[in-house]
Amino acid sequence: MKPKIIFLGLIGLLLFAAGIDSPPAFADIAAPAIAGQTDSAADNSDCPGRMSASGNTNVISVLEAAMRGQRMNMEVIANNLANLETIGFKASQLRFQDLTRDGEGQTIFFNGSEPVMIKRLFTQGKLMRTGNNLDLGIRGAGFFMVQMPDGTLAYTRDGNFGADAQGRVITCNGYPVQGGFQPAPAGTTSISIARDGHVVYTTSSGLTTFQVQLARFINPGNLNSITANLFQETTASGQAEMNHPGVNGFGVIEQGYVELSNVSLSQEKANLNRVCRSYKMTLQALQSFGRNLSQADHSNDDGLRVTPSAEKAIQSSEPRR
């Protein structure tokens, strides 16, 4: 019994290294393993170094889940690094949850953790001065609202705007900016945009003034990412709330600035090193477990059987020669 508990405890630490927000307590790992003993496992109580077929399959499934999570974590980190210089980009983080399942007699087996969602981190990015009148950075909470070609709305922190032939304020991809932005009249000589969203277009014939709004969400981390810096609302994110900059917790607009990516190069490099080490440790554990299984009969008096899926997982983890 003890080797199984220790092995599951080690797996829990490996999964924590793969990206779990907080490590599972040893009791949380060991107790379900004890409670989840099946009759066949109980029959092996006189052989403390042996596990039942269900125990073997459980251990392998835990290791497989760990490796899947680690591979996904590498992909998330790689995407963050690829967008290090993308204006308005927000870094992502892979979130995990514990896995359990019902066994015979409603007993619970500890099956490790699995990735459940990729969450965007909407922390503030650094504002870089450009001096362009239509470059707008948001300091604080909020998004610019844009209209997509299909008529739907999307939201962005990328304020690298310009104007089209009709004077409309557009994104760098040509999408019209909504939220109260009006086209600049022909002959506009200057554009002034205050932190509270008040806009003044100056022409030879006078001034055009209006005030724009920003959007925000209760759960921005649950927005659906449609490009590197464009998002759409979901049920989980909640509906967009519109208001003027600087009102009721909304951020303010900084004219002549753009918000850079919030990806931290040093943090992502540290994350990648951690995940690579964890992946290597998990692979070694799977290979070691596979070698131990290969020394046992595929079927014996204790009911030990290596399932085809388990055999395949072990074989696929062995390095190619």
N, C-alpha and C positions, 0 to 999 in steps of 0.2 A: 504494500500500500504506500509506504513512504516514498519509494522511487517515483511512483506516478505523481504524487503530490508535488514533489520537488521539481519534476520535469515540467508539469503544468505551470508551476510558479516561475520557472525559467522562461517559459514561453510568454507568460504575462509580461515579464520584463522586456522581452524582445519586441512584443507588440507595443509596449509603451515607447520604446526607442523609435518605433516606426511612425509615431506621431500622435498617440493618444494624449489628450489634454492633461490628464492626471493619471498616475499609475494606479492599477487596481490593488487594493490591499491584499496581502497574502491570504488572509482569511477568506476574502471574496473568491479567491481562486481555489484554495484547498477545500473549503467547506462543501461547495457543490460537487467536487470530485468525490468526496467521501459519501455525500448523500446520494450520488448518482451511481453507486455500485449496483450492477445487475447481479442476478443470481450466479451467473457464470464467473463473475469477478470474485464474488464472495467465496466460491469454491476453491479459488486459488490463494486463499489467505495463508496457507501453509507454505507458499512460495512467494515471498515478498518481492522478488525480482521479476516476477512474471505479470503480464497484463492479459486481459481477455481480448478477444477479437474486436469487441466494441471499443475497448480502451485503445487498441492500436489504431483503429480507424479514426477515433476521436482525436488522437494526438496528431495524426497525419493531416486531418482536416484543419486543425488549428494552425499547423505550420503552413499549409497551403494558403489559408486565409491571410496569414501574416505576410507571405511573399506577394500575394496579390495587392494587398494594401501598400506595401513598400514600393512596388512597381508603379502604382497609381500616384503615390507621393512623389516619385521621381519625375513623372510626367507633369505634375502640377508645378514643381519647382522649376523644371525646364521652361515651362510656359512663362512663369514669372520672370526668369532671367532673359528670355527672348523679348520681353516687353519692358525692359529696364528703361528705355528711352522713349516709350510711347506716351504722348501727352494725355493726361487724364486717366491713365491705366491704374487699376486697383489690383493689388496682389490677391492671390487665392490661397486658401488653406484647406487641406483635406481633413474632414471630421470623421471620427470613428464612433462605433457603438459596440457594446458587449453583445456577444452571441450566446443564446441559450436555446435549448430545445427540450421538449418533453420526451422522456423515455418510458420504459415499462413502469407501470404503476405511478405515472405522473412524476417521476424523478427528473431532476434537472441536471443536465450535463454542461460543464463549462467548455464552450467551443471557441474561446478567444474573442477576437474583435474583427469587425469588417468595416470598410469605408462606406459611409452612408450618403455623404453629400460633399460638394465642393463649395465652400463659402467664401464670398468676397469680403475683403477687409477694407472698409471705407474710412481708413484713417487719412488724415490730411497729407497731401503731397506738398512738396516745396513749390512755392510760387516763383517763377522766373520772369524777370522783366524783359519785355520785347520792345516796348514803346509804340506798338501798333495800336491804333484807335479801336479796332474791332477785336483785339485779343482780350479776352475776359477770363479772369481767374476767380474761383469761388473760395473765399476764406470762411470755413465753417460748413454747416450742413446745407445740402441742397444740390439740385441738378438743373441744367438747362434742358428744356423740352424741345425736341425736334420732330418734324413730320417725315416719315419714311415714304418711299415711292409708292407703296401700296395704300397709303392713307393712314396707317397706324402711327401711334406715337411711340417715341423712344426717348431715353434720358441719358445725358452724358455729363461728365465733368470736363470734357475737352472743349475749352472755349477759344480754340484757334479758328476764329470766324473771319469771314470776308463778306463781300457784297456781290450779287449777280448783276446782270445788265438792267434789271428792273429796280435795283436798289435794295432788294430784299437781303436781310442778314442770313447768311448760310454757313453751314459747316464746311470743313475742308473737302468733304465728299459731295457737296452740293445740296445737302438737305436743308430746307428752310427752318430757321429757328423760330419756335413758337413762344408762348408765354407773354404776349403783348408787344413783341418787337414789330415795329412798323418799317416799311420801306423808306430808305433815305430819298428825299426829293432830288430831282435832277438839279445839278449845280450846287450840291451841298459842299461847303468849304471846310466844315469842321464837325466833329462828332464828340460829344462829351457825355460820359456815362458815370453817374455818381455811385457811391457805395450802396446807397439805398435803392438803386434801380432807376432813378430819374435820368431820362435820356433827353439830350438837346441836340437837334440838328440845326446847323446854322447855314442859311442860304442868303443870297443877295436880297431876297424879298422878305426876309424875316426869320423867325425861329419856329421850329416844330418841337413840341415837348410832349412827353408821355412817360409812363412808369412801367417797367417790366416786372415779371414775377419769376420766382424759382419754384421748383417742385421738390418735395421730400417725401420719404416713406417711413413708416413705423419700423419696418425690418428691411433696410436696404440690402443687407447681406443675402436676402432671398430673391433679389431681382434676377431675371433671366438674362444672361449675357448673350448678345447676338453678334457682337464683334468685340475687339479688344477693349473698346471704351464706350460701347453703346449698350444700353440695357432696356428691358421692357418689364413692366410690372407683372406680378404673379399674385395668386391668391395669398401665398405665404408672405409676400412683401407688403401687402395691403395696397389700397388705392393711393394714387398721388394726391398729396395735399399741396395746394398752391397758395403762395402768399408773397408779399414784397420782401426783398432782401433786408435783413436786419430786424425783422418783426417776429416776435414769438419764437425765438431760437433759430430762425433761419440765418444762414450765413450772409456775408456781404460780398459785393462784386468789386473786384480790383481791376480797373481798366488799364490796359497796357501790360498785362501779365497773363501767363498761362500756368496751369498747374501741372507739374511734372509727375511721373509715375511715383507711387509710394513704395515701390519695391526697394528693399535694402539689399545691396549686393553682398555685404558681409554676412547678413542674416541668412540669405538664401544659400550662400556657400557653406555656412555652418550646418544648415538643414540638410543639404545634399550629402555632406560628409557623414552626418549622423545616420541618414537613411541608408547610405551605401554600406556602412559598417553593420547596421542592423540586418540588412539583406544578406550580407556575407555570413553573419552568425546564424541566421535562420537556415540558410542553405546548408551550412556545415551540420547543424542539428538534424536536418532532414536526412542528409547523407549518412550520418552516424546511426540514426535510427533505422535507416534502410539496411545498413550492414548488419546490425543486430538482428533484424528480422530475417535476413537471408541465412543466418546461421541456425534458424529454427526450422522445424518441419512445417510445411504449409498446412498440414492438418495433423493434430495430435490429440492425445487423450484429454487435454484440457480444453479442447474446443477452439484452439487458436487457428484462425484462418486469415490469410492475407487476401483482401478483396482485389478484383482486377483493377479498380480505380486507384487503390492504394499502391498496388504494384507499379502501375503506370506513373504515378506521381514520384515514386522513389527512383525509378529508372530514368525519368526525364531530368531529375536533379543531378544525376551523376555527370561529371565533366566529360566532354568528348575527348577522345584520344586520337 
